[in-house]
Protein backbone atom coordinates (compact mmCIF):
# COMPACT_ATOMS: atom_id res chain seq x y z
CA UNK A 1 0.00 0.00 0.00
CA UNK A 2 1.50 3.36 -1.05
CA UNK A 3 1.74 6.54 0.92
CA UNK A 4 0.62 9.91 -0.34
CA UNK A 5 3.34 12.30 -1.52
CA UNK A 6 2.40 14.65 1.34
CA UNK A 7 2.91 11.89 3.94
CA UNK A 8 6.26 10.91 2.43
CA UNK A 9 7.30 14.57 2.29
CA UNK A 10 6.42 15.13 5.95
CA UNK A 11 8.32 12.00 6.97
CA UNK A 12 11.41 13.18 5.07
CA UNK A 13 11.19 16.66 6.62
CA UNK A 14 10.87 15.17 10.10
CA UNK A 15 13.90 12.95 9.53
CA UNK A 16 15.98 15.85 8.21
CA UNK A 17 14.94 18.11 11.07
CA UNK A 18 15.82 15.44 13.61
CA UNK A 19 19.30 14.99 12.14
CA UNK A 20 20.00 18.67 11.65
CA UNK A 21 19.09 19.83 15.12
CA UNK A 22 21.10 19.27 18.25
CA UNK A 23 20.03 17.46 21.35
CA UNK A 24 17.45 19.04 23.63
CA UNK A 25 19.51 18.41 26.80
CA UNK A 26 23.15 17.75 27.74
CA UNK A 27 22.12 14.21 28.69
CA UNK A 28 20.72 13.61 25.20
CA UNK A 29 23.91 15.08 23.70
CA UNK A 30 25.97 12.62 25.76
CA UNK A 31 23.71 9.77 24.65
CA UNK A 32 24.25 10.71 20.96
CA UNK A 33 27.99 10.89 21.58
CA UNK A 34 27.92 7.48 23.27
CA UNK A 35 26.03 5.91 20.37
CA UNK A 36 28.52 7.30 17.83
CA UNK A 37 31.51 6.11 19.88
CA UNK A 38 30.02 2.66 20.46
CA UNK A 39 29.46 2.30 16.70
CA UNK A 40 32.81 3.99 15.86
CA UNK A 41 30.87 5.90 13.25
CA UNK A 42 32.48 9.20 12.27
CA UNK A 43 29.37 10.48 10.51
CA UNK A 44 27.24 9.87 13.59
CA UNK A 45 29.92 11.61 15.65
CA UNK A 46 29.64 14.61 13.32
CA UNK A 47 25.89 14.68 14.01
CA UNK A 48 26.62 14.63 17.77
CA UNK A 49 28.88 17.70 17.58
CA UNK A 50 27.80 21.15 18.65
CA UNK A 51 26.67 23.51 15.91
CA UNK A 52 29.81 25.69 15.94
CA UNK A 53 32.08 22.67 15.41
CA UNK A 54 29.91 21.42 12.56
CA UNK A 55 30.03 24.89 11.00
CA UNK A 56 33.82 24.83 11.24
CA UNK A 57 33.85 21.63 9.19
CA UNK A 58 31.42 23.10 6.67
CA UNK A 59 33.77 26.09 6.32
CA UNK A 60 36.75 23.75 5.90
CA UNK A 61 35.04 21.90 3.07
CA UNK A 62 33.92 25.11 1.35
CA UNK A 63 37.39 26.70 1.64
CA UNK A 64 39.14 23.59 0.33
CA UNK A 65 36.72 23.34 -2.59
CA UNK A 66 37.28 26.98 -3.54
CA UNK A 67 41.04 26.60 -3.13
CA UNK A 68 41.01 23.54 -5.38
CA UNK A 69 39.00 25.32 -8.08
CA UNK A 70 41.26 28.36 -8.06
CA UNK A 71 44.38 26.20 -8.34
CA UNK A 72 42.97 24.21 -11.25
CA UNK A 73 41.95 27.41 -13.05
CA UNK A 74 44.94 29.65 -12.42
CA UNK A 75 48.09 27.84 -11.34
CA UNK A 76 50.59 26.70 -13.95
CA UNK A 77 51.64 23.06 -14.01
CA UNK A 78 54.39 22.34 -11.53
CA UNK A 79 55.38 21.38 -8.00
CA UNK A 80 53.56 24.27 -6.27
CA UNK A 81 50.31 23.42 -8.03
CA UNK A 82 50.58 19.72 -7.11
CA UNK A 83 51.47 20.49 -3.47
CA UNK A 84 48.45 22.77 -3.01
CA UNK A 85 46.12 20.35 -4.80
CA UNK A 86 47.17 17.53 -2.47
CA UNK A 87 46.48 19.70 0.58
CA UNK A 88 42.90 20.51 -0.37
CA UNK A 89 41.81 17.65 -2.60
CA UNK A 90 40.11 15.60 0.10
CA UNK A 91 37.87 18.47 1.16
CA UNK A 92 37.26 19.65 -2.38
CA UNK A 93 36.08 16.27 -3.57
CA UNK A 94 34.17 15.30 -0.42
CA UNK A 95 30.40 14.94 -0.75
CA UNK A 96 29.77 16.76 2.52
CA UNK A 97 31.41 18.22 5.59
CA UNK A 98 30.03 15.24 7.50
CA UNK A 99 31.91 12.78 5.29
CA UNK A 100 35.07 14.92 5.33
CA UNK A 101 35.05 15.00 9.13
CA UNK A 102 34.57 11.23 9.31
CA UNK A 103 37.51 10.62 6.93
CA UNK A 104 39.85 12.96 8.79
CA UNK A 105 38.98 11.73 12.26
CA UNK A 106 42.10 10.35 13.90
CA UNK A 107 41.74 6.68 14.91
CA UNK A 108 43.07 7.49 18.40
CA UNK A 109 40.15 9.85 19.03
CA UNK A 110 37.84 6.89 19.63
CA UNK A 111 39.86 5.65 22.62
CA UNK A 112 39.88 9.08 24.27
CA UNK A 113 36.15 9.50 23.77
CA UNK A 114 35.42 5.97 25.02
CA UNK A 115 37.54 6.62 28.12
CA UNK A 116 35.60 9.80 28.83
CA UNK A 117 32.29 8.02 28.49
CA UNK A 118 33.28 4.97 30.57
CA UNK A 119 31.51 5.27 33.88
CA UNK A 120 30.48 8.86 33.22
CA UNK A 121 27.43 10.12 34.99
CA UNK A 122 25.08 12.67 33.46
CA UNK A 123 26.72 15.93 32.38
CA UNK A 124 26.35 18.86 34.75
CA UNK A 125 25.22 22.15 33.29
CA UNK A 126 27.72 24.85 34.35
CA UNK A 127 26.28 27.75 32.34
CA UNK A 128 23.28 28.45 30.15
CA UNK A 129 25.19 27.16 27.14
CA UNK A 130 27.81 24.84 28.70
CA UNK A 131 27.85 21.45 30.38
CA UNK A 132 30.62 19.10 31.49
CA UNK A 133 30.68 15.38 32.02
CA UNK A 134 33.01 12.47 31.64
CA UNK A 135 35.03 10.21 33.85
CA UNK A 136 37.95 11.21 36.10
CA UNK A 137 40.79 12.51 33.95
CA UNK A 138 38.66 12.63 30.79
CA UNK A 139 36.42 15.69 30.70
CA UNK A 140 33.70 15.83 28.04
CA UNK A 141 32.44 19.28 27.08
CA UNK A 142 28.99 20.06 25.70
CA UNK A 143 27.81 23.35 24.26
CA UNK A 144 24.39 24.68 23.37
CA UNK A 145 23.80 27.13 20.56
CA UNK A 146 21.83 30.00 21.99
CA UNK A 147 19.37 31.75 19.73
CA UNK A 148 19.75 29.09 17.04
CA UNK A 149 18.16 25.74 16.37
CA UNK A 150 21.45 23.97 17.05
CA UNK A 151 20.59 22.54 20.46
CA UNK A 152 23.21 20.75 22.59
CA UNK A 153 26.20 18.93 21.15
CA UNK A 154 29.63 17.59 22.02
CA UNK A 155 32.17 20.44 21.93
CA UNK A 156 35.34 18.51 22.77
CA UNK A 157 36.60 18.71 19.18
CA UNK A 158 35.81 22.41 18.68
CA UNK A 159 39.37 23.74 19.08
CA UNK A 160 40.74 21.21 16.61
CA UNK A 161 38.03 22.04 14.07
CA UNK A 162 38.65 25.76 14.50
CA UNK A 163 42.41 25.30 13.94
CA UNK A 164 41.87 23.25 10.77
CA UNK A 165 39.40 25.90 9.56
CA UNK A 166 41.97 28.67 10.15
CA UNK A 167 44.58 26.76 8.13
CA UNK A 168 42.11 26.09 5.28
CA UNK A 169 41.12 29.77 5.14
CA UNK A 170 44.78 30.87 5.27
CA UNK A 171 45.55 28.49 2.38
CA UNK A 172 42.64 29.97 0.45
CA UNK A 173 43.99 33.51 0.98
CA UNK A 174 47.48 32.49 -0.19
CA UNK A 175 46.04 30.75 -3.25
CA UNK A 176 43.87 33.76 -4.13
CA UNK A 177 46.90 36.05 -3.93
CA UNK A 178 49.06 33.69 -5.97
CA UNK A 179 46.34 33.29 -8.60
CA UNK A 180 46.10 37.08 -8.96
CA UNK A 181 49.89 37.23 -9.33
CA UNK A 182 49.81 34.53 -12.02
CA UNK A 183 47.07 36.42 -13.88
CA UNK A 184 49.03 39.69 -13.75
CA UNK A 185 52.18 37.94 -14.97
CA UNK A 186 50.27 36.31 -17.84
CA UNK A 187 48.77 39.69 -18.83
CA UNK A 188 52.20 41.34 -18.88
CA UNK A 189 53.72 38.61 -21.01
CA UNK A 190 51.06 38.93 -23.73
CA UNK A 191 52.00 41.15 -26.69
N, C-alpha and C positions, 0 to 999 in steps of 0.2 A: 504494500500500500504506500503510495507516494505522499510526500508532504507538499504543502503549498509553498510557492516561492517566498511568500512573506514569512512563513514559519521557519524555513531554512535560513532566510536572511537574518531573522532575529536571533537564531541560534548561533550563527557565525558572529554577529555583533557581540553577543554575550561572551563568547569564547575569546574574542579579541580583547574586549574590555577587561576580562579577568586576567589575561596574560599581561596586558600593558600596565595595569595599575599595580601599585605596591600593596603590601600587606596592610591590614587595618590596625594591627597592633604589633608591638615588638615581639611578642610571643609567636604570632603568626609568621613574622619575618624569620625568626629563628627556626621555625618548623620548615619553611621553604628552603632555608639554607641547609638544614639537616637532610632533607630529601635529596637535594642536589649532590651533597657530599656522599651520602650513602650510595647513590647511583653513579658517582664519579662522572657526572654529566655537566660539561662546561656550559652548554646552552641553558640548562636549567639553573646553573649558578648565575649566569648573566641575568636571568629573570628574577633572581633573588636579590640582586644588587639594588642599592639605593638609586634614585633617579639621577643624581649628579654623576655618579660613577658610570651609569649607562650612557649618559650624554657625553661623557669624556670619550667613551669608545665609539660613539657615533661620530664625534668630531675627528677622531683618529682615522676612521675609515674614509670620511669625506676628504680630509686633508691628503691622505695617501693617494686617493683616487685622482684628485686634482693635480697633485705632484706628478703622478705617473703620466697623465694626459699632457701636461706641459712638457715633460721630458721627451715624450714621443714626438711631439709637434715641433719642438724648437732646438733640441740639443743635437749637435752633430755626432755621428758615429764615433765611438771611442771609449776609453776606460772610464772617464767621468760619467758618461751617459749610462754605461752598464752598472757602475757602482750605485748610482742613484736609483736606477730601475730595480735593482735587487733589494734596496732598502724599503721600497714602498710597494712592491709588486703584490705581496700577500694581502695588504689592505685594499689595494686598488681592484684586485680581482675577486675579493670576497663578496659573497652574496649579501651579507648583512654584518652589522657591527656585532651582533650576537654570535655569528659563526666565527668572525675574526677573533673575538675575545676567547672563545672556546679553543681555537687553534693555538693561540699564543699563551694560554694558561700553562704555567710551569708545573710539571708533574709533582714537584715537592709541595706545592700549595695544598694538595689534598690532605697530606699528613698533618700539616699545621692546622687546617680547618677541622679535621677529625679530632685532633687533640683538644682543640678549644670546645668542641661540642660534647666530648666524652664527659659524662657526669655533670654537665652544666645544668643549672637550674634555670628558671625563667629569667629573661633579661630584666634589669631594673631600669626604669626610666629615670634619667638624671637631669633632664631638661625637657622642655616642650617638644624638641625635635631630636633628642639624643637618648639612647639607651645603651647599657653595657651588660654583657653576660659573659659566659665562658667558664672554663675551669681554671683552677689556680695556675698561674703562669702563662695562660693563653686567653687573653682578653678578646672578646668579640664585640665589635662596635656596630650599632644600628643607628640609622639616621632617617628622619621623616622629612619629606619635602613639605614645607609650609606654604599654603596658598596655591598649591598645585595638586594635581590628581595623583601624584607619585606615591603617596602612602609611605609605609616603612620598608626599609630594605637594609641589607648587610652593607656596611660602609668600610669594612676592613681592607678593601683593595682600592679605596679612593685615591690615596696618595700615589700609588703606583700608576693608576690610570691617568691621573693628572700629569705625572712626569712624562709618560709616553705621549700624551697629547701635546705637551709643550715641545717635545722633540719633533713630532710630526709637523706642527705648525712652524717651527723654526726651519725645518727642511723645506717646507713649502715656500717660505719667504726667500730662502737662499736660491731655490730653483726659479722663482719668479724673477729675481734680480739677474740671475745668470741668463735666463731666457731673453730678457730685455737687452742684455749686453750682446748676446749672439745676434739678435735682430738688428741692433745698431751696427754691428760689425759687418753683417751681410749687406745692409743698405749702403754703407760706405764703400764696399768693394765692388758694387755694381757700377758699370759705366754710365 
